Structures are given as C-alpha cells and as structure tokens.
Amino acid sequence: MANQQAQSFSNHRRYVPLYHYVLFAILVVNLGWTGVKFARRPSVDAAVALLVSCGLLILFFYARQFALTVQDRLIRLEMRLRLANVLPPELAARGTELSVGQLIALRFASDAELGDLVRTVLERRINERTAIKKMVRDWQADNLRA
C-alpha cells in the first residue's frame, strides 16, 4: 500500500476489479446464456440452471451488502469510542445523537477537526454522508475497508 495514491474524498471508494467488474460480468453473461438456453429448449434442467444463475447474481449483491453492514457496525463502534476519547465531555455526550451514516462520514476527519465537525453536523442536522465528507479538511485514510 506504500505506493498507493493518497486517499481523499475523490478516490476513497474502494473497487476490486476482479469482483466488481469481472465476476459481475461473468455472472450476467451466465444468466443471459442460461436464459437463452431455457427459451430455446425449455426443460427442468434448463429451468434449474436459470434459477442457479439468478441465485448466483443475488448472492453477488448480498455478499457485498453483508460485508458492508458488518463494516458499518464496526465503524459505529470505533467512532463511538473515538468520540468518547477525543471530544470534550459535553460534546461527547451528544455523540449518541449521531446516526450511523453520520458516524461513517465523520471517520475520515482528523482528531483535531472532529469536534468542530461533530458540532456542525449536529447543529445543522447534516445527514448526507457526501456533504459531511466534503467538510473534512484533514482527510485520514481508511485503507482497511471492505
């Protein structure tokens, strides 16, 4: 990871080419091919193959969603601990007012700017992750995300 480009708002999303592009394309082609085979010669075997192809495509999306859900839960825990350690007590007490989405967006902020950002997010009721991430001045990379 040493020769990676520094992470910022513009490049923080993670794409795994073999998963997001190659595997997805293979599963779509497989679904199309089994659909054509079923349409040309309907049979129980062709129907089962079509169902398996659909199931694999559904599995592709849910596997990603399950991993992201676990990651979000871990980020929520990490951020609650971080807020308790970094923020002044009166602001840390308000940390429970932050939604999971707000906590996820705030994770990229440095400790030095976290207090001001939390205060701003709470006072202005900013809920959109993108808007919060754009407010971060000193971006702290998260290279261990799913």
Secondary structure, DSSP 8 states (H G I E B T S, - for coil): -TTS----GGG-S---HIIIIIIHHHHHHHHHHHHHHHHHS--HHHHHHHHHHHHHHHHHHHHHHHHHHHHHHHHHHHHHHHHHHHS-HHHHGGGGGS-HHHHHHHTTS-HHHHHHHHHHHHHHT---HHHHHHH-SS-----S--
